[in-house]
Amino acid sequence: MREPTTFVGMDVHKRDIAVAMLIEGQPGPVEWRVANEPTAVKRLARKLQHEGGGTVRCVYEAGPCGYALQRQLEGQRLACDVVAPSMIPIRPGEKIKTDRRDARKLAELARAGLLTVVRPPSEDEEAVRDLCRGRDDARLDLVRSRHRLGKFLLRRGRVFGTGNRAWSQAHRWWLGTQTFERTAERVMFEDYLLAVEQTQARKRSLEQHLEDLAREPLYAERVGWLRCFRGIDTITAITLIAELHDFRRFRSPSQLMAYLGLVPSEYSSGPHQQRGGITHTGNRHVRRLLIEAAWHYRHKPRVGEKLAARRHGQPPAIIALADRAQLRLCRRHRRMARQGKHPNKIVVAIARELVGYLWATLTPAAQSASGTR
C-alpha cells in the first residue's frame, strides 16, 4: 500500500515562518505561524512528524535567510527542499499576496510537482562562496571609491594627462603632487584617497585568502584545470567552482548555459518566432566572470608566458581541450565581427560557448580521459 505524503509549504522571514500543511485525505490546509528560531523549529519538526503521517516533504523559497532552516529540518530527519523563486508559477490574475497564501501556494505546487529545486551548498561550500562574493564586494567598493576621488578632482579642474592610464604608477605619483589651499578640500581629498588605499588593501587581502584556498587539495586539481583556459586565472577559477559547487549536476552544457542565463529569450506563438536578449537568469556572479573571460578571445590564438606557466604540469587532455576552445572561439569571434555583429553580442556568444568547454573539463568523461581518475 502506498505511504501517504504530507506536503508542507513555508514562507520564511527573519522573525517568523508561515506554515501550511496539506495532509492527504483532508479537504484543506492546516495553517499556523512559528518563530524562526532553533527551539521553535525543533518543535515544528516534531509537530510535522506527529500530525503529518507518512512521508513529510517541506519546501520554502530561496532568499535572504539562506539554508539555515533546511539544515535544521534535515537535522531533525525531515526532508526539506529549497526552491528557485524565479521558477515558481504565477497566475496572471492573482492580485493578493500574503504570507499565508504564499505558504499554501508552495505546498500545493509541491504536491503537483511544479517547483524547481535548487541544490543547496554545504556549509563549507557556502563559506568559500561567501569569501568569493566578499572579494567581489571589495572590487565594487574600490571602483566606487576611485570614482568619488576622480569626480572630486574633476570638479576642481584637476585632470590627469590625456591618453594616460588611470591608477597606474604615474597616476599615483600625480595624486601625491596634488595640493589644496582650503582646509575642507584638503581633508576631503585625503579622506577619498585613504578610502581607495584601504579598500585596495582589503581586496588584496581577500584575494590572498582565495589563492591560499585554491592550493588546498579539495580545490587545487580543478582550479589547475580551469587555469589552462585563456582568460581564467586563480580567482576566476575558484569563484566558478565555489558558485557552481559541482559542474556534474548539470546533465549537459546547454542546461548549464540556461542556468547561467546566457541563452536567448524567446516569445513564440503559432507561426511567429521572436527571440530577444539573453535571459539573465541564474547566477549573475558566474555570468559576469565568463563574459569577462570571453573578452580575451578577441585576440589571435596564442599561448603567452603567463598561460604557459599556468599550464605547466597539467594533464595533456585538459590542455588539448583548452587549445581547441581557444582556436574555435577566436575564429568565431573574428567571423562574427566580420558579419558586423555588435561587440557585446559577440562576447556573450563566446561566453556561452566557453561554458560548454568548461563543463566538458569538469565532468567525469574529461576526468577519465585525462587519466586523473
N, C-alpha and C positions, 0 to 999 in steps of 0.2 A: 504493500500500500504506500502511495506517495506521501512523503512527510510534508505537512503544511509549512508554508513560508510566510513570515511576517515581515513586511517592509516598513521601515522607519525613515521618514524624512525629517531633516533637522535644518533649521535656519539659524546659523551660528553668529553670534555677536560677541563683543568683548566681555559683556557682563552677564548675558543670559542666552539660553538656547530655546527656541520654539520647537516643540517635538510633535510630530503627527505619526501615529502608528496605525497601519492598516492590517488588521487581523483577519485571516482567511475565514470566511463564513459570517463575518459581521457586516452589517449594511453600511456603516460609516466609520470614519477615523476616530481614534481616541487621541485627544489633543491636550497638551499641558505645557508649562514652561518650567525650566530648571535653571539654576545659577550655573554659569560657566566657570566652575572651579573644581579641582580634583576630587574632593569628597562628594560633591553633588553628582559628578559624572559617574563615580563608583556606584552611588545609589541608583542612578539612572540605568546603568548596565544591569544591576540586579533586578530592577523592575521590569526591564525589557525581557530578560531571560525568564522571569517568573510568569508574566502576563502574556508574552508573545506566543509561546508554544511552538514547537518545531524549530525550524531554522529562522534566525533573525538576521536580516540584512539592513544595515544602516547606510544612509547616504547624506552628504552635505556638499555644498559648493566650495570650490577652492576660493580662498580670499585672504584678507589680511591676517586672519587668525592662524593661518598656516595649517600644519598637520598634527598639532598637539592633540586635538580631540580624537583624531583617527588612531594615534598611537595609544592613547589612554583606553579607548574602547577595545582595541585589539589586545591590549594587556589584560583585559577582563574577558578575553576569549569570545569577543563579538566581532563578526565580520563587518567592516566599515569601508565604504568606497568614497573617495573624493572625486567629484565630477567637474568637468570643464564648464564654467558659467556661460561662455560664448556659444556652446553647443546645446544648450537647453532649449527645447522647442517653446515658441511663444505664440499664443493665439492673438491674431491681429485685433480682435475686438475686445481684448481684456484690458480694462482701464483701471482696475482696482488692484493695488499691491499692498499686502500686509505680511508680517512675519508668519502669521498663522496660515495664510493662504500659500505662501511660498513653501512652507514645510509640507503641507498637504500635497501640493503640486509635485514636489520632489518624490514623495512616497508613491504617488500614482504613476509618475513617469518611470520610476524604478521598477514597479510591478509590470509595466508594459514593455520594459526593456529598451527604452528610448533615450537613455542617458549615456554620455561618453565619459568613461572613467579615465582619470589621469593616473600615471604611475608615480606615487609619492616617493621622494628620495629618502634614503636612510638618514639618520641623524648625522653620521659622518659626511655623507654626500652633501647634505644641506649646509653643513658648516663650511665646506670648501666652496660651495656655490655662493654663500654669503660673503666669503672673502673675495671672490672674483667680482661680485657686484659692488662691494665696498671700494675696490680699486677703481671700478668704472665710475662710481660716485666721485671719487677723488679726481679723476680725469675731468669730469664735467665741472667740478668746483674750480679746478685750475684754469679751465677755459674761461669761466666767468670772471675769475679774479684778474686774469690778464686783460680781458675786455674792459673791465672797470678802470684799470690803470691806463690802458690805451686811450679810452674815451676822455678820461680826466686830462691827459696831456693834450689830446686833440682840441679840447675846448680852449686851451691856452696857446694854441698855435705851435705846440711842440711836436714836430713830425720827424720820425727817423728817416734817413736818406732814402730817396726814391730808388726802387729796384732792389733794395737790400732786404734780407730776410729777417723778420721779427723774431726775437728771443734767441738769436744767435749770440756768440760771444761778443761780437761787435755791438749788437744792440744792448746787451747788458752793460758793457762799458759806457755806452752812450747814456743809459739811465743813471749811471753813477755820476755823470757830469752835470746832471740837472740841478739847478738851484732856484730857489723862490724867495722873493723879498718878504712876502706876507707870511706870518706865522701859521695862519689857518691852512694856507696852501701847502706849506712845508709839512705840517702834521698829516694832512690827508695823503700827500704823496708817499710819505714814509709808511703810513698805515697800509695803503694799497700795495706797496712794494713788499712789505712784510707778509701780507696775506698771500701773495704769489709765492714767496720763498717757503712759507710754512706749508702751503698746500702741495707744492712740488716735493718737499721733503716727505710729506705724508704719503703721496703717491709712490715715491721711490721706495719707501719702507714696505708698503703693501706688495709692490712688485717683487721685492726681495723675498718676502714670505712665500709668495706664489712660486717663485723659482726654486726655493728650497723644497717646497711641497712637491713640485714636479719631478724632483730627483728621488722621491721615495718609491719603493718597489711597487706600490699599488698603482702609480701613475707613470713611472719612468718609461716603460715599454711603449705604451700608447702615445705618450707625448712625443717620444722619439720618432714614431711612425708618422705622426701628423706634421712634424717639423721638416719632413722630407719634401713637403709641398711648398711651392713658391707662394710667398705672402703669408705663411703661417710660421710663427716662432713660438717661444715657450709660453708667453702669456695668452696668446690666442688659443694654443693647443689645450692648455689646462682649463681654460674657460669653456671651450667646446665640450670637453669631457665632463666638467662639473655641471654644466647646464643640461646636457642631454643624458647624463648618467651612463647609458649603455646604448650604443647605436643598434645593437642586435634586436632591440624590442620593436624596431621598425622592420616590417616584412620585406619592404622593397624601397629603393631610392625614391620613387615617386611618392610614397607615403611620407617619407621624411621631408621631402620638398614641400608637400602640402602642409605638414605640421609646422614648418617654419614660415609659412605664408609667402613663399616665393613663386607660387603658381598663379596664373592669371585668373581673375574673377570672371564669371560668366553669367549672363542672363539670356537664356534662350527659350523660345516658346514657338511651337509649330515650325514653320519653315524659316523663321528668323533666328539668327545666331549672332549674339553680341558678346564680345569679350572686352574686359576693361583692364585696369592696372592690377598689380598683384594684390592678394587678399589681405596681407599684413596681419594674418592671424598667427597664433602660436608665440614662440619665444623671440621677442624683439632683440634681446642681447645677442643671441646667436646669429640672427639675421643681419645685424649691423656688422658683426665681425666677418661674416662671409662676404658681404659686399665690400668691405674694406680690403679683404684679401683678393677679391676679384679684380680690383683696380691694377694689381701688379701684372696681370696678363695682357695689358695693353702694349707692353714692350715685347720685343722679339724674344723667342725662346733662347735661354742661355742658363748656365749653371755658374754663378759667380762664386767668389771665395767664401762668403758667408753661408750660402746654401750648401756648397760642397762640405764645409765644416759641419753643418747640421746633419748631413747625410752620412758622415763617417761612422762606420761600424753598424749601420742599419741593414736589415735584410735586403738582398738584391731584388726580391719580388716587389717589395714596397717601393724601392727606388724606381724600378721599371714602371710601376703604376703611376708614380708621380711624374715621371718623364712623359708618359703617354698623355697625362692630363695637361701638362704644360704645352705640348705640341698641339693638341686638339683645341684647347681653349684660346691659345694665342692665334691660331689660324681662324677660329670662329670670330674672335674679336675683330681681326682685320677685315674679314668678309662682311660682317655686319656694318663696319664703319664705311666700307666702300658702297654699301647699299644706302647710305645716308641715314642710318638709324641714329636716334638721339643717344649720346654717351651714357646717360643714366639707364636707358633701356638695355643698352649693350651690357653694361656691368651687372645688371640684375640677371640677365640671361646667363652670363658667365658664372655668377654665384650659384644659380640654380643647378647648372651642370656640374659645378665643383662639388656640390653636395653628393652627387652620385659617386664620385671618386672617393670621397671621404667615407661614405657608407661602405663601399667595397673594401676599403682599407681596414676597417674595424669590425668586419663580420667574420664569422668562423671560416668561410671559404678562403678569404685572403690570408687569414692567420695560418691555416694549414698549408697554403701554397708557399708561404714564406718560410715554412719549416720551424716556426717558433712555437708551435703547439704539438 
